């Protein structure tokens, strides 16, 4: 998914605004921030490598459906980490084949064992 596709398809369930940014690993990023503290998604950062989505990081209300589930889910192409919290949970989804995020993917995969 590209940045324009993310902007078009992301449905946070509340009004918010977009900003361009740079991720902690130097990648292009789009950050969405809710206009209300009561929104199900407070923030969502979408990180891109070679203009393709490779990471999603979101702060979710504890009541958001995405804020529940196992702490780690591993598929052949992604690793999903959820850290429940109150009032906000942290959700991270990473592409397993992104070279820039490889160290973080390795840490998350080690945490599943």
N, CA, C and O atoms as CSV, one atom per row, in Angstrom:
chain,resi,resn,atom,element,x,y,z
A,1,UNK,N,N,0.842,-1.155,0.000
A,1,UNK,CA,C,0.000,0.000,0.000
A,1,UNK,C,C,0.904,1.240,0.000
A,1,UNK,O,O,1.914,1.276,0.702
A,2,UNK,N,N,0.541,2.231,-0.773
A,2,UNK,CA,C,1.293,3.474,-0.846
A,2,UNK,C,C,0.690,4.517,0.099
A,2,UNK,O,O,-0.389,4.308,0.654
A,3,UNK,N,N,1.385,5.628,0.277
A,3,UNK,CA,C,0.874,6.687,1.153
A,3,UNK,C,C,-0.486,7.222,0.696
A,3,UNK,O,O,-1.375,7.386,1.532
A,4,UNK,N,N,-0.684,7.502,-0.602
A,4,UNK,CA,C,-2.017,7.953,-1.013
A,4,UNK,C,C,-3.105,6.909,-0.737
A,4,UNK,O,O,-4.231,7.267,-0.390
A,5,UNK,N,N,-2.779,5.632,-0.889
A,5,UNK,CA,C,-3.759,4.580,-0.604
A,5,UNK,C,C,-4.077,4.520,0.889
A,5,UNK,O,O,-5.231,4.309,1.261
A,6,UNK,N,N,-3.082,4.701,1.740
A,6,UNK,CA,C,-3.324,4.721,3.184
A,6,UNK,C,C,-4.261,5.867,3.534
A,6,UNK,O,O,-5.233,5.672,4.264
A,7,UNK,N,N,-3.981,7.053,3.024
A,7,UNK,CA,C,-4.849,8.213,3.296
A,7,UNK,C,C,-6.284,7.948,2.850
A,7,UNK,O,O,-7.236,8.331,3.530
A,8,UNK,N,N,-6.428,7.294,1.712
A,8,UNK,CA,C,-7.762,7.029,1.162
A,8,UNK,C,C,-8.510,5.964,1.966
A,8,UNK,O,O,-9.721,6.079,2.156
A,9,UNK,N,N,-7.820,4.943,2.436
A,9,UNK,CA,C,-8.482,3.788,3.036
A,9,UNK,C,C,-8.557,3.784,4.555
A,9,UNK,O,O,-9.386,3.074,5.125
A,10,UNK,N,N,-7.712,4.560,5.222
A,10,UNK,CA,C,-7.689,4.542,6.683
A,10,UNK,C,C,-8.991,5.115,7.227
A,10,UNK,O,O,-9.381,6.230,6.881
A,11,UNK,N,N,-9.655,4.351,8.074
A,11,UNK,CA,C,-10.912,4.775,8.692
A,11,UNK,C,C,-10.748,4.678,10.204
A,11,UNK,O,O,-10.833,3.592,10.777
A,12,UNK,N,N,-10.513,5.812,10.840
A,12,UNK,CA,C,-10.231,5.829,12.273
A,12,UNK,C,C,-11.481,5.891,13.128
A,12,UNK,O,O,-11.409,5.687,14.340
A,13,UNK,N,N,-12.618,6.168,12.525
A,13,UNK,CA,C,-13.847,6.252,13.309
A,13,UNK,C,C,-14.034,7.586,14.009
A,13,UNK,O,O,-14.923,7.727,14.849
A,14,UNK,N,N,-13.204,8.569,13.673
A,14,UNK,CA,C,-13.311,9.904,14.276
A,14,UNK,C,C,-12.570,10.891,13.380
A,14,UNK,O,O,-11.689,10.494,12.618
A,15,UNK,N,N,-12.918,12.169,13.465
A,15,UNK,CA,C,-12.181,13.168,12.686
A,15,UNK,C,C,-10.738,13.293,13.175
A,15,UNK,O,O,-10.444,13.088,14.353
A,16,UNK,N,N,-9.856,13.631,12.250
A,16,UNK,CA,C,-8.453,13.820,12.590
A,16,UNK,C,C,-7.732,14.505,11.456
A,16,UNK,O,O,-8.350,14.923,10.477
A,17,UNK,N,N,-6.413,14.620,11.589
A,17,UNK,CA,C,-5.635,15.261,10.536
A,17,UNK,C,C,-4.341,14.486,10.282
A,17,UNK,O,O,-3.858,13.744,11.138
A,18,UNK,N,N,-3.799,14.682,9.083
A,18,UNK,CA,C,-2.588,14.007,8.631
A,18,UNK,C,C,-1.400,14.956,8.680
A,18,UNK,O,O,-1.550,16.166,8.511
A,19,UNK,N,N,-0.220,14.397,8.913
A,19,UNK,CA,C,1.031,15.150,8.838
A,19,UNK,C,C,2.114,14.228,8.293
A,19,UNK,O,O,2.150,13.041,8.619
A,20,UNK,N,N,2.981,14.770,7.474
A,20,UNK,CA,C,4.141,14.014,6.994
A,20,UNK,C,C,5.198,14.041,8.086
A,20,UNK,O,O,5.313,15.014,8.831
A,21,UNK,N,N,5.964,12.968,8.173
A,21,UNK,CA,C,6.961,12.860,9.222
A,21,UNK,C,C,8.074,11.926,8.768
A,21,UNK,O,O,8.075,11.440,7.636
A,22,UNK,N,N,9.012,11.685,9.658
A,22,UNK,CA,C,10.072,10.708,9.453
A,22,UNK,C,C,10.036,9.752,10.633
A,22,UNK,O,O,9.936,10.184,11.782
A,23,UNK,N,N,10.118,8.456,10.358
A,23,UNK,CA,C,10.061,7.462,11.422
A,23,UNK,C,C,11.355,7.439,12.221
A,23,UNK,O,O,12.330,8.097,11.858
A,24,UNK,N,N,11.358,6.683,13.306
A,24,UNK,CA,C,12.542,6.570,14.162
A,24,UNK,C,C,13.711,5.899,13.448
A,24,UNK,O,O,14.855,6.015,13.889
A,25,UNK,N,N,13.433,5.198,12.351
A,25,UNK,CA,C,14.502,4.549,11.588
A,25,UNK,C,C,14.778,5.284,10.273
A,25,UNK,O,O,15.414,4.739,9.371
A,26,UNK,N,N,14.296,6.527,10.174
A,26,UNK,CA,C,14.603,7.366,9.032
A,26,UNK,C,C,13.747,7.172,7.799
A,26,UNK,O,O,14.071,7.689,6.730
A,27,UNK,N,N,12.661,6.433,7.935
A,27,UNK,CA,C,11.774,6.192,6.801
A,27,UNK,C,C,10.723,7.296,6.698
A,27,UNK,O,O,10.421,7.977,7.678
A,28,UNK,N,N,10.174,7.460,5.498
A,28,UNK,CA,C,9.045,8.355,5.288
A,28,UNK,C,C,7.872,7.844,6.115
A,28,UNK,O,O,7.659,6.636,6.211
A,29,UNK,N,N,7.114,8.751,6.710
A,29,UNK,CA,C,5.967,8.342,7.517
A,29,UNK,C,C,4.826,9.343,7.350
A,29,UNK,O,O,5.037,10.528,7.090
A,30,UNK,N,N,3.620,8.826,7.507
A,30,UNK,CA,C,2.410,9.633,7.596
A,30,UNK,C,C,1.851,9.411,8.989
A,30,UNK,O,O,1.743,8.272,9.443
A,31,UNK,N,N,1.495,10.485,9.666
A,31,UNK,CA,C,0.945,10.364,11.015
A,31,UNK,C,C,-0.447,10.970,11.032
A,31,UNK,O,O,-0.655,12.111,10.621
A,32,UNK,N,N,-1.390,10.182,11.517
A,32,UNK,CA,C,-2.764,10.640,11.683
A,32,UNK,C,C,-2.988,10.861,13.164
A,32,UNK,O,O,-2.621,10.022,13.986
A,33,UNK,N,N,-3.599,12.004,13.511
A,33,UNK,CA,C,-3.887,12.336,14.908
A,33,UNK,C,C,-5.362,12.695,15.042
A,33,UNK,O,O,-5.889,13.507,14.281
A,34,UNK,N,N,-6.013,12.084,16.010
A,34,UNK,CA,C,-7.429,12.354,16.248
A,34,UNK,C,C,-7.622,13.762,16.791
A,34,UNK,O,O,-6.761,14.301,17.486
A,35,UNK,N,N,-8.764,14.344,16.461
A,35,UNK,CA,C,-9.104,15.668,16.966
A,35,UNK,C,C,-9.706,15.606,18.368
A,35,UNK,O,O,-9.765,16.619,19.064
A,36,UNK,N,N,-10.156,14.416,18.786
A,36,UNK,CA,C,-10.809,14.258,20.082
A,36,UNK,C,C,-10.091,13.208,20.914
A,36,UNK,O,O,-9.653,12.181,20.395
A,37,UNK,N,N,-9.977,13.472,22.196
A,37,UNK,CA,C,-9.366,12.492,23.099
A,37,UNK,C,C,-10.234,11.251,23.251
A,37,UNK,O,O,-9.751,10.219,23.717
A,38,UNK,N,N,-11.504,11.330,22.867
A,38,UNK,CA,C,-12.414,10.197,22.995
A,38,UNK,C,C,-12.410,9.290,21.769
A,38,UNK,O,O,-13.186,8.336,21.715
A,39,UNK,N,N,-11.560,9.564,20.789
A,39,UNK,CA,C,-11.517,8.773,19.556
A,39,UNK,C,C,-10.989,7.368,19.825
A,39,UNK,O,O,-10.151,7.192,20.709
A,40,UNK,N,N,-11.460,6.357,19.079
A,40,UNK,CA,C,-10.956,4.997,19.263
A,40,UNK,C,C,-9.476,4.864,18.900
A,40,UNK,O,O,-8.765,4.042,19.479
A,41,UNK,N,N,-9.015,5.665,17.950
A,41,UNK,CA,C,-7.602,5.705,17.578
A,41,UNK,C,C,-7.100,7.105,17.892
A,41,UNK,O,O,-7.565,8.077,17.296
A,42,UNK,N,N,-6.153,7.221,18.826
A,42,UNK,CA,C,-5.618,8.538,19.182
A,42,UNK,C,C,-4.621,9.006,18.135
A,42,UNK,O,O,-4.687,10.140,17.660
A,43,UNK,N,N,-3.694,8.120,17.781
A,43,UNK,CA,C,-2.709,8.402,16.737
A,43,UNK,C,C,-2.430,7.124,15.967
A,43,UNK,O,O,-2.592,6.018,16.482
A,44,UNK,N,N,-2.010,7.297,14.729
A,44,UNK,CA,C,-1.578,6.168,13.909
A,44,UNK,C,C,-0.461,6.653,13.003
A,44,UNK,O,O,-0.629,7.621,12.262
A,45,UNK,N,N,0.669,5.987,13.062
A,45,UNK,CA,C,1.805,6.319,12.210
A,45,UNK,C,C,1.989,5.190,11.208
A,45,UNK,O,O,2.029,4.014,11.572
A,46,UNK,N,N,2.099,5.561,9.959
A,46,UNK,CA,C,2.276,4.618,8.859
A,46,UNK,C,C,3.651,4.885,8.259
A,46,UNK,O,O,3.916,5.985,7.775
A,47,UNK,N,N,4.533,3.872,8.290
A,47,UNK,CA,C,5.908,4.043,7.824
A,47,UNK,C,C,6.095,3.318,6.491
A,47,UNK,O,O,5.549,2.237,6.271
A,48,UNK,N,N,6.881,3.942,5.607
A,48,UNK,CA,C,7.055,3.444,4.249
A,48,UNK,C,C,8.531,3.218,3.942
A,48,UNK,O,O,9.380,4.019,4.333
A,49,UNK,N,N,8.829,2.141,3.251
A,49,UNK,CA,C,10.170,1.844,2.742
A,49,UNK,C,C,10.022,1.704,1.235
A,49,UNK,O,O,9.212,0.910,0.756
A,50,UNK,N,N,10.798,2.467,0.496
A,50,UNK,CA,C,10.663,2.485,-0.963
A,50,UNK,C,C,9.218,2.744,-1.376
A,50,UNK,O,O,8.718,2.169,-2.343
A,51,UNK,N,N,8.558,3.624,-0.618
A,51,UNK,CA,C,7.181,4.087,-0.869
A,51,UNK,C,C,6.104,3.023,-0.666
A,51,UNK,O,O,4.970,3.200,-1.112
A,52,UNK,N,N,6.442,1.926,-0.002
A,52,UNK,CA,C,5.485,0.857,0.295
A,52,UNK,C,C,5.329,0.763,1.814
A,52,UNK,O,O,6.315,0.825,2.550
A,53,UNK,N,N,4.090,0.614,2.277
A,53,UNK,CA,C,3.807,0.521,3.702
A,53,UNK,C,C,4.494,-0.692,4.317
A,53,UNK,O,O,4.321,-1.819,3.854
A,54,UNK,N,N,5.281,-0.445,5.373
A,54,UNK,CA,C,5.987,-1.538,6.042
A,54,UNK,C,C,5.757,-1.571,7.553
A,54,UNK,O,O,6.122,-2.543,8.215
A,55,UNK,N,N,5.149,-0.507,8.102
A,55,UNK,CA,C,4.923,-0.486,9.551
A,55,UNK,C,C,3.724,0.383,9.880
A,55,UNK,O,O,3.474,1.409,9.247
A,56,UNK,N,N,2.991,-0.061,10.892
A,56,UNK,CA,C,1.881,0.706,11.440
A,56,UNK,C,C,2.063,0.723,12.949
A,56,UNK,O,O,2.299,-0.312,13.573
A,57,UNK,N,N,1.950,1.908,13.522
A,57,UNK,CA,C,2.038,2.050,14.977
A,57,UNK,C,C,0.854,2.904,15.402
A,57,UNK,O,O,0.661,4.007,14.889
A,58,UNK,N,N,0.068,2.401,16.332
A,58,UNK,CA,C,-1.135,3.126,16.723
A,58,UNK,C,C,-1.312,3.124,18.231
A,58,UNK,O,O,-0.971,2.161,18.918
A,59,UNK,N,N,-1.850,4.221,18.722
A,59,UNK,CA,C,-2.294,4.326,20.116
A,59,UNK,C,C,-3.804,4.223,20.078
A,59,UNK,O,O,-4.483,5.064,19.490
A,60,UNK,N,N,-4.327,3.176,20.715
A,60,UNK,CA,C,-5.753,2.859,20.648
A,60,UNK,C,C,-6.415,3.007,22.006
A,60,UNK,O,O,-5.819,2.707,23.040
A,61,UNK,N,N,-7.652,3.472,21.988
A,61,UNK,CA,C,-8.430,3.474,23.228
A,61,UNK,C,C,-8.573,2.027,23.689
A,61,UNK,O,O,-8.683,1.118,22.867
A,62,UNK,N,N,-8.570,1.818,24.984
A,62,UNK,CA,C,-8.698,0.457,25.513
A,62,UNK,C,C,-9.978,-0.217,25.030
A,62,UNK,O,O,-10.046,-1.445,24.972
A,63,UNK,N,N,-10.988,0.570,24.685
A,63,UNK,CA,C,-12.260,0.021,24.218
A,63,UNK,C,C,-12.280,-0.287,22.719
A,63,UNK,O,O,-13.241,-0.886,22.237
A,64,UNK,N,N,-11.260,0.102,21.980
A,64,UNK,CA,C,-11.218,-0.161,20.534
A,64,UNK,C,C,-11.105,-1.668,20.285
A,64,UNK,O,O,-10.359,-2.346,20.991
A,65,UNK,N,N,-11.824,-2.204,19.305
A,65,UNK,CA,C,-11.756,-3.652,19.029
A,65,UNK,C,C,-10.330,-4.142,18.751
A,65,UNK,O,O,-9.979,-5.266,19.111
A,66,UNK,N,N,-9.518,-3.308,18.116
A,66,UNK,CA,C,-8.140,-3.696,17.787
A,66,UNK,C,C,-7.244,-3.749,19.016
A,66,UNK,O,O,-6.126,-4.257,18.938
A,67,UNK,N,N,-7.716,-3.229,20.158
A,67,UNK,CA,C,-6.918,-3.186,21.379
A,67,UNK,C,C,-7.024,-4.466,22.203
A,67,UNK,O,O,-6.499,-4.543,23.313
A,68,UNK,N,N,-7.702,-5.462,21.655
A,68,UNK,CA,C,-7.782,-6.736,22.375
A,68,UNK,C,C,-7.191,-7.824,21.496
A,68,UNK,O,O,-7.102,-7.686,20.276
A,69,UNK,N,N,-6.800,-8.886,22.131
A,69,UNK,CA,C,-6.216,-10.011,21.410
A,69,UNK,C,C,-4.897,-10.413,22.022
A,69,UNK,O,O,-4.476,-9.852,23.034
A,70,UNK,N,N,-4.243,-11.385,21.411
A,70,UNK,CA,C,-2.972,-11.870,21.957
A,70,UNK,C,C,-1.878,-10.811,21.837
A,70,UNK,O,O,-1.950,-9.936,20.975
A,71,UNK,N,N,-0.870,-10.889,22.697
A,71,UNK,CA,C,0.201,-9.899,22.657
A,71,UNK,C,C,1.043,-9.961,21.379
A,71,UNK,O,O,1.604,-8.944,20.970
A,72,UNK,N,N,1.141,-11.113,20.751
A,72,UNK,CA,C,1.909,-11.254,19.509
A,72,UNK,C,C,1.148,-12.156,18.549
A,72,UNK,O,O,0.602,-13.188,18.938
A,73,UNK,N,N,1.123,-11.744,17.286
A,73,UNK,CA,C,0.587,-12.574,16.214
A,73,UNK,C,C,1.624,-12.549,15.084
A,73,UNK,O,O,2.003,-11.482,14.600
A,74,UNK,N,N,2.066,-13.715,14.682
A,74,UNK,CA,C,3.079,-13.822,13.632
A,74,UNK,C,C,2.472,-14.530,12.439
A,74,UNK,O,O,1.885,-15.604,12.578
A,75,UNK,N,N,2.611,-13.928,11.263
A,75,UNK,CA,C,2.205,-14.556,10.005
A,75,UNK,C,C,3.450,-14.649,9.136
A,75,UNK,O,O,4.498,-14.125,9.515
A,76,UNK,N,N,3.363,-15.298,7.987
A,76,UNK,CA,C,4.542,-15.350,7.116
A,76,UNK,C,C,5.045,-13.964,6.668
A,76,UNK,O,O,6.221,-13.823,6.333
A,77,UNK,N,N,4.181,-12.951,6.656
A,77,UNK,CA,C,4.605,-11.641,6.153
A,77,UNK,C,C,4.606,-10.523,7.181
A,77,UNK,O,O,5.194,-9.472,6.927
A,78,UNK,N,N,3.960,-10.710,8.351
A,78,UNK,CA,C,3.909,-9.645,9.352
A,78,UNK,C,C,4.124,-10.183,10.755
A,78,UNK,O,O,4.003,-11.380,11.016
A,79,UNK,N,N,4.445,-9.266,11.639
A,79,UNK,CA,C,4.418,-9.544,13.069
A,79,UNK,C,C,3.619,-8.403,13.693
A,79,UNK,O,O,3.848,-7.229,13.399
A,80,UNK,N,N,2.680,-8.771,14.558
A,80,UNK,CA,C,1.782,-7.807,15.211
A,80,UNK,C,C,2.024,-7.896,16.706
A,80,UNK,O,O,1.987,-8.980,17.288
A,81,UNK,N,N,2.276,-6.740,17.328
A,81,UNK,CA,C,2.500,-6.692,18.771
A,81,UNK,C,C,1.480,-5.750,19.393
A,81,UNK,O,O,1.267,-4.637,18.913
A,82,UNK,N,N,0.860,-6.210,20.458
A,82,UNK,CA,C,-0.141,-5.423,21.164
A,82,UNK,C,C,0.260,-5.317,22.622
A,82,UNK,O,O,0.516,-6.323,23.285
A,83,UNK,N,N,0.312,-4.094,23.111
A,83,UNK,CA,C,0.598,-3.851,24.524
A,83,UNK,C,C,-0.627,-3.181,25.121
A,83,UNK,O,O,-0.804,-1.969,24.992
A,84,UNK,N,N,-1.480,-3.973,25.780
A,84,UNK,CA,C,-2.696,-3.390,26.353
A,84,UNK,C,C,-2.365,-2.352,27.413
A,84,UNK,O,O,-1.373,-2.460,28.133
A,85,UNK,N,N,-3.219,-1.351,27.487
A,85,UNK,CA,C,-3.030,-0.318,28.491
A,85,UNK,C,C,-4.342,0.389,28.764
A,85,UNK,O,O,-5.334,0.191,28.062
A,86,UNK,N,N,-4.330,1.202,29.777
A,86,UNK,CA,C,-5.505,1.980,30.111
A,86,UNK,C,C,-5.016,3.370,30.501
A,86,UNK,O,O,-4.339,3.512,31.519
A,87,UNK,N,N,-5.332,4.374,29.739
A,87,UNK,CA,C,-6.429,4.479,28.786
A,87,UNK,C,C,-6.076,4.078,27.358
A,87,UNK,O,O,-6.984,3.949,26.536
A,88,UNK,N,N,-4.796,3.875,27.021
A,88,UNK,CA,C,-4.451,3.582,25.626
A,88,UNK,C,C,-3.629,2.310,25.510
A,88,UNK,O,O,-2.789,2.011,26.359
A,89,UNK,N,N,-3.887,1.572,24.447
A,89,UNK,CA,C,-3.096,0.401,24.104
A,89,UNK,C,C,-2.193,0.767,22.935
A,89,UNK,O,O,-2.506,1.666,22.154
A,90,UNK,N,N,-1.083,0.070,22.823
A,90,UNK,CA,C,-0.140,0.315,21.743
A,90,UNK,C,C,-0.162,-0.870,20.783
A,90,UNK,O,O,-0.003,-2.017,21.201
A,91,UNK,N,N,-0.355,-0.593,19.517
A,91,UNK,CA,C,-0.388,-1.633,18.483
A,91,UNK,C,C,0.721,-1.353,17.480
A,91,UNK,O,O,0.850,-0.231,16.990
A,92,UNK,N,N,1.522,-2.369,17.171
A,92,UNK,CA,C,2.570,-2.274,16.167
A,92,UNK,C,C,2.404,-3.436,15.200
A,92,UNK,O,O,2.259,-4.585,15.615
A,93,UNK,N,N,2.426,-3.129,13.911
A,93,UNK,CA,C,2.392,-4.150,12.868
A,93,UNK,C,C,3.565,-3.871,11.943
A,93,UNK,O,O,3.687,-2.770,11.406
A,94,UNK,N,N,4.429,-4.865,11.755
A,94,UNK,CA,C,5.617,-4.699,10.924
A,94,UNK,C,C,5.668,-5.737,9.810
A,94,UNK,O,O,5.304,-6.896,10.010
A,95,UNK,N,N,6.118,-5.313,8.647
A,95,UNK,CA,C,6.402,-6.255,7.560
A,95,UNK,C,C,7.695,-6.978,7.906
A,95,UNK,O,O,8.684,-6.345,8.273
A,96,UNK,N,N,7.691,-8.284,7.791
A,96,UNK,CA,C,8.861,-9.070,8.178
A,96,UNK,C,C,10.007,-8.973,7.185
A,96,UNK,O,O,11.139,-9.322,7.520
A,97,UNK,N,N,9.737,-8.503,5.964
A,97,UNK,CA,C,10.795,-8.465,4.958
A,97,UNK,C,C,11.417,-7.086,4.758
A,97,UNK,O,O,12.199,-6.901,3.825
A,98,UNK,N,N,11.095,-6.125,5.600
A,98,UNK,CA,C,11.660,-4.782,5.467
A,98,UNK,C,C,13.050,-4.753,6.108
A,98,UNK,O,O,13.172,-5.017,7.304
A,99,UNK,N,N,14.088,-4.444,5.349
A,99,UNK,CA,C,15.438,-4.454,5.927
A,99,UNK,C,C,15.636,-3.393,7.010
A,99,UNK,O,O,16.396,-3.615,7.952
A,100,UNK,N,N,14.981,-2.272,6.896
A,100,UNK,CA,C,15.135,-1.206,7.883
A,100,UNK,C,C,14.545,-1.592,9.232
A,100,UNK,O,O,15.063,-1.200,10.278
A,101,UNK,N,N,13.470,-2.354,9.208
A,101,UNK,CA,C,12.805,-2.751,10.445
A,101,UNK,C,C,13.246,-4.132,10.938
A,101,UNK,O,O,12.705,-4.635,11.923
A,102,UNK,N,N,14.204,-4.739,10.278
A,102,UNK,CA,C,14.641,-6.103,10.631
A,102,UNK,C,C,15.031,-6.261,12.099
A,102,UNK,O,O,14.629,-7.251,12.711
A,103,UNK,N,N,15.798,-5.337,12.703
A,103,UNK,CA,C,16.130,-5.516,14.125
A,103,UNK,C,C,14.889,-5.520,15.031
A,103,UNK,O,O,14.808,-6.306,15.975
A,104,UNK,N,N,13.942,-4.652,14.743
A,104,UNK,CA,C,12.724,-4.607,15.552
A,104,UNK,C,C,11.891,-5.870,15.345
A,104,UNK,O,O,11.335,-6.409,16.302
A,105,UNK,N,N,11.802,-6.344,14.101
A,105,UNK,CA,C,11.089,-7.596,13.819
A,105,UNK,C,C,11.728,-8.731,14.590
A,105,UNK,O,O,11.025,-9.546,15.188
A,106,UNK,N,N,13.056,-8.796,14.587
A,106,UNK,CA,C,13.762,-9.863,15.319
A,106,UNK,C,C,13.446,-9.813,16.801
A,106,UNK,O,O,13.240,-10.859,17.418
A,107,UNK,N,N,13.402,-8.626,17.389
A,107,UNK,CA,C,13.069,-8.488,18.823
A,107,UNK,C,C,11.645,-8.978,19.086
A,107,UNK,O,O,11.398,-9.684,20.063
A,108,UNK,N,N,10.708,-8.600,18.209
A,108,UNK,CA,C,9.318,-9.027,18.415
A,108,UNK,C,C,9.173,-10.534,18.240
A,108,UNK,O,O,8.429,-11.178,18.981
A,109,UNK,N,N,9.882,-11.099,17.261
A,109,UNK,CA,C,9.812,-12.551,17.064
A,109,UNK,C,C,10.438,-13.288,18.250
A,109,UNK,O,O,9.944,-14.343,18.646
A,110,UNK,N,N,11.500,-12.756,18.810
A,110,UNK,CA,C,12.132,-13.377,19.986
A,110,UNK,C,C,11.169,-13.340,21.176
A,110,UNK,O,O,11.166,-14.251,22.005
A,111,UNK,N,N,10.365,-12.300,21.256
A,111,UNK,CA,C,9.415,-12.169,22.364
A,111,UNK,C,C,8.280,-13.178,22.269
A,111,UNK,O,O,7.595,-13.409,23.265
A,112,UNK,N,N,8.051,-13.793,21.099
A,112,UNK,CA,C,6.975,-14.766,20.942
A,112,UNK,C,C,7.402,-16.143,21.402
A,112,UNK,O,O,6.560,-17.022,21.582
A,113,UNK,N,N,8.685,-16.346,21.596
A,113,UNK,CA,C,9.177,-17.682,21.980
A,113,UNK,C,C,9.150,-17.873,23.475
A,113,UNK,O,O,9.529,-18.935,23.968
